[in-house]
Amino acid sequence: MRKAGTLIALVVLLAGSFGAQSPSVEWTHYGGNAASQKYSPLDQINKDNVGKLKIAWRWASPDNAVVTANPMSRPGMYHDTPLMVKGVLYTVTSLGQVAALNPATGASIWVFDPANWKSGRPGNLGFVHRGISYWSEPSTSLGPGGAKERLLLGTSDAYLISIDAKTGALDPTFGQDGRIDLMAGLAHAVRSTNYSVTAAPVICRDVVVVGASIHDGPTHKEWPRGDVSGYDVRTGKKLWTLHSVPQKGEFGNDTWGDDSFTYTGSTNVWTNMSADEELGFVYLPFGTPTDDWYGGHRPGGNLFAETLVALDAKTGKRMWHFQAVHHGVWDYDLPAAPVLVDIRVNGKDIKAVAQVSKQGFTYVFDRRTGTPVWPIEERPVPQSTVPGERTSATQPFPTKPPAFERQGVSENDLIDFTPELRQAALEAIKPFDYGPLYTPPSEKGTIALPGWVGGANWAGAAFDPEHGTLYVPSLTSPIVIQLVKPDPSRSNLLYVRGGVQAPPSLDGLPLLKPPYGRVTAIDLNKGDTKWMTAIGDGPRDHPLLKNLNLPPLGAPLRNAPLVTKSLLFIAMGQGNLGGGRNLPVGGRPLSAGVTPEPVKLRAYDKATGVPVWEFSPPSRPLASPMTYLYQGVQYLVVATGSGASAELIAFNLGS
C-alpha cells in the first residue's frame, strides 16, 4: 500500500480562519471561476492607485526545503494560481504539496505532502502542478463539524486525491484511503514516466473530471491514450469514461484508418478544463495524437485529437464537438481552458465558449449546441511530401475574430530593420521549407509559425464580462520540424522529429518581424480586435538596433493574464528569442546578443493597453495572478520561481 503522505499541522494564527469574514470576494477556481474567465470585479486596486501597491506578505514554498535536502528532486516552475475560499487561501506547489494559508498574513495553517515526488520525475515538464479544485457540500447538508469541504488534486504519479480542506488530511471515504489510481487498466502507461497529471480537475454537478499529461514525441506508435473519466466527488466511484481515441463501435472510430485506434495514444487533455454548472456540461480541450509530428501510421481525421468536446458531466455523454485540426502533425494541442462567455452578437444574447489556440485562432461557439457564432470555413492547405504521410486536404479557419498571432512564414515576414539584416534573413531561410499556416513537416525541415508553444499556450485568456472583451497573451516563436528516419531497432515509426529544432538567429535576433510577444484585446460582441500591444522591450537594445529608436518589440514569453474592473495584469513568464544556430551579420563577429527580458509583473489600463505599473520579482512568474477581498482589503497574489526559490508574493495598498 502506498504511504498516506505527510501532514504538517501548524498553529492557526487567526481565530476563525476557516470561517468566511465579511466583506469577502473569493477566487474559487484556478481560472477564477468554473468558466475560466480569470476575472474579478474588484476595484479597490485600480488604475489610479495601482502604483501604490506594496508587498503585504511572502510565503516560501515548502518545496524549497525538499530541494535543499534532495537536490535531484528538481521541481519545475511554480505554475499555481491559488484559490481563496471561505477565508482560506489554498495552493499546490510544483512537487504537489498542498497548503492552506491565512489570506491576510500568508501564515501556513496546514501543509500536506502526498509524497508523489518520491515516485520519480515525470516526462515533459517534470514536476508541475497547475491548480487544485475546491468542492463543498451544500449548506443544507450540514453534518457533524459542518458541511464537507474537499480539495481535489491530480498528482505527478497519476493519482486523484481528495483532501479535507479544513484539516489537510486525506478523505478516507474517497477511493482507497483518499486516492484513486488513474492508470488502472490503461495500456502502455508507465507511472511517473510517460503518464501523469499536471492540471486541476474540473468539478460539475458533484462529478470530478480529470485529464492527463502524456509524454510528447514517443518513438513508438503504441502509447497510452488520454481517456477522460468522471468520478463521484464524494466517494471516488468511477461513473464514466470517454475514450479519447474512439474504440470499435464508438462515434469517431471511423476517423482512425488501418486499425490505428488499437495502438495510437496521447490525444489527451493535459491543460485545464471548464464547466457550466447550470447546463451540467464540462468542456474538454484535447491535444495531438501520437506521434506529434508524423501521422502516417494513423490515417484519417483522428477524432478527438485537437478537438473541443462538450460532455454531460453526469453521464459522460458527448453533447457536441469541434475539431480544430484534422490529422494533426504540428503539435497544435488545444492548450488552454475554454473560456465560457455570455455575449450579445447582432442583437442576440448567446451563451458562448471561446477557445484560444496555439495557431493564433479564437474559436467561438454557442456552448449549448456547438454552433459557431461566426462561420468557420474549411480551406485548402499545403500537403505533405513525406512518404507514407496523408495530411488533411483542408483545415478549419474562423472568419471571426481575426487571428491574434502571426501565422505562416513568407519572405514578407522576415526582419527588415536594415537592408543588411534583411539580406541576412533571406540567406538564412534558404535551407528550409516554409509557407502558409499548416505547411506540413518535411525531411528538409519546415519552419512552422506559430510553433509548439503558440500563439496562445496554457495560461490562456482572460475575459471581462462587463465589456465583452477577451484578452489573449501570445508569442511569436517559430520552430523547425524536420522529419528523419529513426533507427529501426529503437522505433517502429517510419519517421520521427529530429535534426534542427529552431530557426537560425541573426547575431541573436529573430528571423521574423516583431512583436515577439503581445496581448490582444478582442471584442467578442463584434468579433473584432480592439487593440494590440507588445509585451516587453524585446531586442531593441541589440547592437544592430539600438540606434534605430525602435518602440517596444515584445519578448516571446509565456505571459499569463488577470483582468479586474479597470486593470489587466500580466505575469511575464519564461521564453527566449533564439535557440537555433546563431549566424553573424555582415561579416561582423558575433556580439553579446540580446539582453534577457527583465522579470516583471505588469498592469495595463485594460481599455487602452497602456502600461500603468510594474513590479520586478526576484524570480520569474509563470501562472496568472489572482485577487481577492478579505476583511475589506483587496490582495493581489502571484506565484514565482522554482527550485529552492519558489514563493507566493501578495500585494495590497497598505494602510
C-alpha positions in Angstrom: 0.0 0.0 0.0 1.2 3.5 -0.8 2.2 5.8 2.0 -0.5 8.2 3.0 1.7 11.2 2.8 2.8 13.7 5.3 0.5 16.3 7.0 2.1 19.1 9.0 -0.3 20.9 11.3 0.7 24.4 12.2 -0.7 26.8 14.7 -3.7 28.8 13.4 -2.7 32.4 14.0 -6.1 33.9 13.3 -9.2 32.8 15.2 -11.9 31.6 13.0 -9.6 31.4 9.9 -11.9 28.8 8.3 -15.0 31.0 8.5 -15.8 33.5 5.8 -15.3 37.0 7.1 -17.2 39.9 5.6 -16.7 41.7 3.4 -15.1 39.0 1.2 -14.8 38.3 -2.5 -13.4 34.9 -3.4 -11.3 33.3 -6.1 -12.8 29.8 -6.2 -11.2 28.1 -9.2 -7.8 28.0 -10.9 -9.2 30.3 -13.6 -11.2 32.4 -11.1 -14.5 30.7 -11.7 -15.7 27.5 -13.4 -15.9 29.5 -16.6 -12.1 30.1 -16.5 -12.6 33.8 -17.0 -9.7 34.9 -14.8 -11.8 38.0 -13.9 -12.6 39.8 -10.7 -15.0 42.8 -10.3 -12.8 44.2 -7.6 -11.7 47.8 -8.0 -10.1 48.8 -4.6 -6.9 48.4 -6.6 -7.4 50.4 -9.8 -5.5 52.3 -12.5 -5.4 55.4 -10.4 -3.7 53.8 -7.3 -2.1 50.7 -8.6 1.3 52.5 -8.3 0.9 52.5 -4.6 0.9 48.7 -4.3 3.1 47.3 -1.5 4.2 43.8 -0.6 1.8 42.6 2.1 3.4 39.2 2.7 5.5 36.5 1.2 5.2 32.7 1.6 8.1 30.4 0.8 7.1 27.1 -0.8 7.7 24.0 1.2 9.3 22.6 -1.9 12.3 24.8 -1.1 13.2 22.6 1.9 12.7 19.4 -0.1 15.0 20.7 -2.9 17.7 21.6 -0.3 17.5 18.2 1.2 17.0 16.3 -2.1 18.7 18.3 -5.0 17.8 15.7 -7.5 14.0 16.3 -7.0 14.3 19.3 -9.4 10.7 20.8 -9.3 9.6 22.8 -12.3 8.4 26.4 -12.2 5.7 27.3 -9.7 2.6 27.2 -12.0 -0.2 27.6 -9.5 -2.8 30.2 -9.3 -4.1 29.9 -5.7 -7.7 29.7 -4.6 -9.3 31.8 -1.8 -12.5 30.2 -0.5 -14.3 30.8 2.8 -11.5 32.9 4.3 -8.6 30.5 3.4 -6.0 30.6 0.6 -5.1 27.3 -0.9 -2.2 26.5 -3.2 -0.4 23.5 -4.7 3.4 23.6 -5.2 5.4 22.2 -8.1 6.1 19.0 -6.2 2.4 18.6 -5.4 2.4 19.7 -1.8 -0.9 21.4 -0.8 -1.1 24.2 1.7 -3.8 26.3 3.4 -2.8 29.9 4.3 -4.1 32.8 6.2 -5.1 35.2 3.3 -4.2 38.3 5.4 -0.8 37.3 6.5 0.4 34.3 4.4 0.9 32.2 7.5 0.6 28.5 6.9 -2.4 26.8 8.5 -1.5 23.3 7.3 0.7 21.7 4.7 0.0 18.3 3.2 2.7 16.4 1.2 1.3 13.5 -0.8 4.9 12.5 -1.4 4.2 11.8 -5.1 7.6 13.3 -6.0 9.3 10.3 -4.4 7.8 8.1 -7.2 10.1 9.7 -9.8 10.2 12.7 -12.1 7.6 12.6 -14.9 8.4 13.3 -18.5 7.8 16.5 -20.4 7.9 19.4 -17.9 8.8 17.2 -14.9 7.2 18.3 -11.6 4.5 20.8 -12.4 1.1 21.3 -10.9 -1.4 23.8 -12.3 -4.1 24.1 -9.7 -6.3 22.3 -7.3 -10.1 22.2 -7.2 -12.4 23.0 -4.3 -15.8 21.4 -3.6 -18.2 21.6 -0.7 -21.5 20.1 0.3 -24.4 22.5 0.0 -25.0 24.5 3.2 -28.2 22.5 3.7 -26.1 19.3 4.1 -24.6 20.2 7.5 -23.4 17.2 9.4 -21.0 16.9 12.4 -18.4 19.5 12.1 -20.3 21.4 9.4 -20.5 20.9 5.6 -17.8 18.8 4.0 -15.1 20.8 2.2 -12.7 19.0 -0.1 -9.7 19.8 -2.3 -9.2 17.6 -5.4 -5.7 17.1 -6.9 -4.3 15.1 -9.8 -0.7 14.1 -8.9 2.5 13.6 -10.9 2.3 9.8 -10.2 -1.2 9.7 -11.7 -3.4 9.5 -8.7 -6.6 11.6 -8.0 -6.6 12.5 -4.3 -9.2 14.1 -2.1 -8.1 16.2 0.9 -10.2 17.6 3.8 -9.9 21.4 3.2 -10.3 22.1 6.9 -7.6 19.7 8.2 -5.3 18.8 5.2 -5.9 15.1 5.8 -6.8 12.6 3.1 -10.5 11.8 2.9 -10.8 8.1 3.9 -14.2 7.8 2.3 -12.9 8.7 -1.2 -11.5 5.9 -3.3 -8.9 3.8 -1.4 -7.8 5.9 1.6 -8.4 9.1 -0.3 -6.8 8.1 -3.6 -7.8 6.8 -7.0 -5.3 5.2 -9.3 -5.8 6.9 -12.7 -3.6 4.4 -14.5 -5.6 1.3 -13.6 -6.3 -0.8 -16.8 -4.6 1.7 -19.1 -2.3 0.2 -21.7 1.3 1.4 -22.2 1.2 3.8 -19.3 4.3 3.9 -17.0 3.9 5.7 -13.7 5.9 9.0 -13.3 7.4 8.4 -16.7 5.0 8.8 -19.7 1.8 9.4 -17.8 1.0 12.0 -15.1 -1.5 14.8 -14.2 -0.5 18.5 -14.2 -3.8 20.4 -14.4 -6.6 20.8 -11.9 -9.6 18.5 -12.3 -12.9 20.2 -13.0 -16.0 19.6 -10.9 -19.5 19.9 -12.2 -22.7 18.6 -10.5 -20.7 16.7 -8.0 -18.7 14.9 -10.6 -14.9 15.4 -10.7 -13.4 15.1 -14.2 -9.7 14.7 -14.7 -7.4 14.6 -17.7 -3.7 13.6 -18.1 -0.3 14.7 -19.2 1.3 12.2 -21.6 4.9 12.4 -22.7 5.3 14.1 -26.1 7.3 12.7 -29.1 7.4 9.0 -28.4 9.5 6.7 -30.7 6.8 4.0 -30.8 3.3 4.2 -32.2 2.0 2.3 -29.1 1.4 4.8 -26.4 -1.1 5.4 -23.5 -4.4 7.1 -24.5 -5.6 10.3 -22.9 -9.0 8.9 -21.9 -11.1 11.2 -19.7 -13.1 9.9 -16.8 -15.7 11.3 -14.3 -15.8 10.3 -10.7 -18.3 10.8 -7.9 -16.7 13.7 -5.9 -17.9 12.2 -2.6 -16.9 8.5 -3.0 -14.5 8.4 -5.9 -16.6 5.9 -7.8 -15.9 5.9 -11.5 -19.1 7.0 -13.3 -18.0 7.1 -17.0 -15.0 7.2 -19.4 -14.7 8.9 -22.7 -12.1 7.2 -24.9 -10.1 10.0 -26.5 -9.3 7.6 -29.4 -12.8 6.1 -30.1 -12.8 2.4 -29.9 -14.7 -0.1 -32.1 -18.3 0.8 -32.4 -17.9 4.3 -30.9 -18.6 7.6 -32.6 -15.4 8.8 -34.4 -13.8 5.4 -34.7 -14.0 5.6 -38.5 -11.6 8.6 -38.4 -8.8 6.1 -37.5 -7.7 4.1 -40.5 -5.8 0.9 -40.6 -7.0 -0.1 -37.1 -4.8 2.7 -35.7 -7.3 3.2 -32.9 -5.9 0.0 -31.4 -2.4 1.4 -30.6 -2.4 5.2 -31.0 -2.1 7.2 -27.8 -1.9 10.7 -26.4 -4.9 12.7 -27.6 -5.1 13.9 -24.1 -6.5 16.8 -22.0 -3.3 18.0 -20.4 -4.4 21.5 -19.7 -7.2 23.0 -17.6 -10.9 22.5 -18.3 -14.1 24.5 -17.8 -17.7 23.8 -16.6 -21.2 25.2 -16.8 -23.0 24.1 -13.7 -26.3 25.3 -15.0 -26.1 23.3 -18.2 -24.3 20.5 -16.5 -21.6 20.5 -19.2 -17.8 20.2 -19.0 -15.6 21.5 -21.8 -12.5 19.5 -22.7 -9.7 20.8 -24.9 -7.8 17.8 -26.4 -4.2 17.6 -27.7 -2.3 15.9 -30.5 -2.1 12.2 -31.1 1.0 10.0 -31.2 3.4 11.0 -32.8 3.1 14.7 -32.7 4.8 15.3 -36.0 4.2 12.3 -38.2 0.9 10.5 -38.7 1.5 8.0 -41.5 0.6 5.2 -39.1 -2.8 6.8 -38.2 -4.5 7.8 -41.5 -7.7 9.8 -41.2 -9.0 12.8 -39.4 -8.3 11.4 -35.9 -11.1 12.4 -33.6 -10.9 13.6 -30.7 -7.4 14.9 -31.3 -7.1 18.7 -31.2 -10.9 18.8 -30.5 -13.1 20.8 -28.2 -15.6 18.4 -26.7 -18.6 19.3 -24.6 -19.8 16.4 -22.3 -22.7 15.9 -19.9 -20.9 15.8 -16.6 -23.3 13.3 -15.0 -23.2 10.7 -17.8 -20.1 11.5 -19.9 -22.4 11.7 -23.0 -20.9 13.8 -25.8 -23.1 16.8 -26.4 -21.1 18.3 -29.3 -17.6 18.6 -30.5 -15.4 20.7 -32.9 -12.1 19.5 -34.3 -9.7 22.4 -34.8 -7.0 20.4 -36.6 -7.6 17.4 -38.8 -4.9 14.8 -38.6 -2.5 16.9 -36.6 1.2 16.9 -37.3 2.2 20.3 -35.8 1.6 19.7 -32.1 -1.2 22.2 -32.2 -2.9 21.0 -29.0 -5.8 23.0 -27.7 -3.6 24.4 -25.0 -5.8 26.3 -22.6 -9.1 26.1 -20.7 -12.1 27.1 -22.8 -13.5 30.4 -21.6 -17.3 30.5 -21.1 -18.7 33.9 -22.0 -22.1 35.5 -22.3 -22.1 37.8 -25.3 -24.5 39.7 -27.4 -24.0 39.4 -31.2 -26.2 41.2 -33.7 -28.8 41.8 -31.0 -28.9 38.2 -29.9 -27.8 37.0 -26.4 -25.5 34.0 -26.7 -24.1 31.7 -24.0 -20.8 31.0 -25.7 -17.5 29.4 -25.3 -14.3 30.8 -26.7 -11.3 28.5 -27.3 -7.9 30.1 -27.9 -5.3 28.1 -29.8 -1.6 27.7 -30.4 -2.1 28.6 -34.0 -3.5 32.0 -33.1 -7.2 31.5 -33.7 -10.1 32.1 -31.3 -12.9 29.7 -32.0 -16.3 30.8 -30.6 -19.4 28.6 -30.3 -22.8 28.5 -28.7 -21.8 26.5 -25.7 -25.1 24.7 -25.6 -25.2 23.4 -29.1 -21.6 23.8 -30.6 -22.9 26.1 -33.4 -20.2 28.5 -34.4 -21.0 32.2 -33.5 -19.3 33.2 -36.8 -18.7 31.0 -39.8 -15.8 28.6 -39.7 -14.6 27.7 -43.2 -12.7 24.6 -44.4 -9.9 25.9 -46.6 -7.3 24.0 -48.7 -3.9 23.8 -47.1 -0.5 22.6 -48.3 0.0 18.8 -48.5 2.8 16.6 -47.2 5.5 15.2 -49.5 6.9 12.8 -46.8 6.5 9.1 -47.8 3.6 7.4 -46.0 2.0 10.7 -44.7 -1.5 11.6 -45.7 -2.4 15.0 -44.4 -5.9 16.5 -44.5 -6.8 18.4 -47.7 -8.4 21.2 -45.7 -8.3 22.8 -42.2 -10.9 24.9 -40.4 -10.4 28.7 -40.4 -12.6 31.0 -38.3 -13.9 34.1 -40.2 -14.1 36.0 -36.9 -12.4 37.1 -34.7 -9.2 37.9 -36.6 -6.1 35.8 -35.7 -4.3 37.3 -32.7 -0.9 36.0 -33.8 1.2 35.9 -37.0 0.5 32.7 -39.0 2.8 31.1 -41.6 6.1 32.3 -43.0 6.8 34.2 -46.2 9.7 36.5 -47.2 7.5 39.5 -46.3 7.6 38.3 -42.7 11.4 38.4 -42.4 13.2 41.0 -40.3 14.0 44.2 -42.3 15.1 46.8 -39.8 18.2 47.4 -42.0 19.0 46.2 -45.6 21.8 44.2 -44.2 19.6 42.3 -41.8 17.0 41.7 -44.5 19.6 40.2 -46.8 21.0 38.0 -43.9 17.5 36.8 -43.2 16.8 35.9 -46.8 20.0 33.8 -46.9 19.3 32.2 -43.5 15.9 30.9 -44.5 17.0 29.3 -47.8 17.8 25.8 -46.4 14.3 25.3 -45.1 10.8 24.7 -46.3 8.2 27.4 -45.3 4.8 28.6 -46.3 1.3 29.5 -45.0 -0.2 28.1 -41.8 -0.4 24.3 -41.9 2.6 23.8 -44.2 3.4 20.2 -43.1 6.7 18.9 -41.7 9.3 17.8 -44.2 12.6 15.9 -44.4 14.3 19.1 -45.3 12.9 20.9 -42.3 9.8 23.2 -42.2 9.7 26.4 -40.3 6.3 26.4 -38.6 4.8 29.5 -37.2 3.3 29.5 -34.7 5.4 26.8 -33.1 4.6 24.3 -30.5 4.4 26.9 -27.7 2.0 29.1 -29.6 0.4 31.5 -30.2 -1.5 31.0 -27.0 -0.5 28.4 -24.5 -1.7 27.0 -21.2 -2.1 30.4 -19.5 -4.9 31.0 -21.9 -7.1 34.2 -22.0 -8.9 36.4 -19.5 -12.5 37.7 -20.1 -14.1 41.0 -19.0 -17.9 40.2 -18.8 -18.7 43.9 -18.3 -17.4 44.9 -21.7 -17.4 41.5 -23.5 -13.6 41.7 -24.1 -11.2 38.8 -24.3 -7.6 39.4 -23.5 -5.2 37.0 -25.1 -1.4 37.0 -24.5 0.6 35.3 -27.2 4.1 34.9 -28.5 5.8 34.7 -31.9 8.0 31.6 -31.6 8.7 29.6 -34.8 10.2 26.1 -34.7 11.7 23.8 -37.3 10.0 20.5 -37.8 12.4 18.2 -39.6 11.4 14.5 -40.0 14.1 11.8 -40.0 14.0 8.0 -40.3 14.8 6.5 -36.9 16.9 3.5 -36.1 14.5 0.5 -36.7 15.9 -1.2 -33.6 14.7 1.7 -31.5 11.5 2.8 -33.2 8.6 1.3 -35.1 7.6 4.7 -36.6 8.6 5.4 -40.2 9.6 9.0 -39.2 10.3 10.9 -36.0 11.2 14.5 -35.4 14.9 15.2 -35.4 17.7 17.3 -36.8 17.3 21.1 -36.5 15.0 22.2 -33.7 14.8 26.0 -34.1 15.3 28.5 -37.0 18.7 30.2 -37.0 19.1 33.7 -35.4 21.0 36.7 -36.8 23.5 37.6 -34.1 20.8 36.7 -31.6 18.0 38.5 -33.5 15.0 36.5 -34.7 14.5 35.9 -38.4 11.0 37.3 -38.3 9.5 40.8 -37.7 8.2 41.8 -34.2 6.3 41.9 -32.0 7.6 38.8 -30.5 5.2 38.9 -27.5 1.9 40.7 -27.4 -1.5 40.9 -25.8 -4.6 41.3 -27.9 -7.9 42.7 -26.8 -10.8 41.1 -28.7 -14.4 42.4 -28.6 -16.4 39.2 -28.5 -19.7 41.1 -29.1 -18.5 42.1 -32.5 -15.7 39.6 -33.3 -13.2 42.5 -33.8 -9.8 43.4 -32.4 -9.9 46.3 -30.1 -6.2 46.8 -29.6 -2.9 45.0 -29.5 0.2 45.9 -27.6 3.7 44.5 -27.4 4.7 42.9 -24.1 8.3 43.6 -23.2 11.0 45.6 -24.8 12.5 42.7 -26.7 15.8 43.1 -28.5 15.7 46.9 -29.2 18.9 47.4 -27.3 20.8 44.9 -29.5 24.0 46.5 -31.0 22.4 46.2 -34.5 19.2 48.0 -33.5 20.0 50.3 -30.5 20.5 53.4 -32.7 17.2 53.0 -34.6 15.0 54.4 -31.8 12.6 51.5 -32.0 9.4 51.1 -29.9 9.0 48.0 -27.7 9.4 44.9 -29.8 7.9 42.4 -27.4 9.5 39.4 -25.9 8.5 35.8 -26.7 7.4 35.0 -23.1 4.6 32.8 -21.9 2.5 35.6 -20.4 -0.4 35.0 -18.0 -3.4 37.3 -17.6 -5.8 38.5 -14.9 -8.4 41.2 -15.6 -10.2 43.3 -13.0 -12.6 46.3 -13.0 -10.1 48.6 -14.7 -6.8 46.7 -15.0 -5.2 43.9 -17.0 -2.4 42.2 -15.1 0.2 40.2 -17.0 2.7 37.9 -15.3 5.6 38.0 -17.8 6.8 34.3 -17.9 9.6 32.4 -19.4 10.9 32.2 -23.0 13.8 33.3 -25.3 14.4 34.7 -28.7 16.9 32.3 -30.0 17.6 28.6 -29.7 18.9 27.8 -33.2 22.2 28.3 -34.9 23.4 31.9 -34.4 24.7 33.4 -37.6 26.9 36.5 -37.9 25.6 39.5 -39.9 27.6 41.4 -42.5 30.9 39.6 -41.6 31.0 41.1 -38.1 32.0 38.9 -35.1 29.0 37.8 -33.0 28.1 40.4 -30.4 26.9 39.7 -26.8 23.4 39.3 -28.4 20.1 40.1 -26.7 19.8 41.2 -23.1 17.4 38.8 -21.3 13.9 40.3 -20.8 13.6 41.6 -17.2 11.4 39.7 -14.8 8.1 41.7 -14.4 4.6 41.6 -13.1 2.9 44.4 -15.0 -0.5 46.2 -15.0 -2.1 47.8 -18.1 -5.1 50.0 -18.5 -7.5 47.4 -19.8 -9.3 49.9 -22.0 -6.2 51.0 -23.9 -3.3 48.6 -23.3 -1.1 51.3 -21.8 1.2 50.1 -19.0 0.4 51.8 -15.7 2.5 49.8 -13.2 5.2 47.1 -12.9 7.0 45.1 -10.3 10.2 43.2 -10.6 10.0 40.0 -8.5 13.2 38.1 -7.7 12.2 35.1 -9.8 10.1 34.8 -12.9 6.3 34.4 -12.6 4.6 32.0 -14.9 0.9 31.5 -13.9 -1.8 34.1 -13.8 -2.0 36.3 -10.7 -5.2 36.2 -8.7 -7.0 38.6 -6.5 -9.5 38.6 -3.6 -11.1 40.8 -1.0 -10.5 39.7 2.6 -11.6 41.6 5.7 -12.3 44.6 3.5 -8.8 44.6 1.9 -8.1 43.6 -1.7 -5.0 41.5 -2.3 -3.1 40.6 -5.4 -1.2 37.3 -5.3 1.3 35.8 -7.8 3.4 32.6 -7.7 7.1 33.0 -8.7 10.2 30.9 -9.0 11.2 27.3 -8.9 13.8 25.0 -7.3 14.7 26.3 -3.9 13.3 29.8 -4.5 9.6 29.3 -5.2 7.2 31.6 -3.3 3.9 33.4 -3.3 4.0 37.2 -3.2 1.0 39.1 -2.0 0.3 42.9 -2.6 -2.2 45.4 -1.2 -2.4 49.1 -1.0 -1.1 49.2 2.6 -2.6 51.1 5.5 
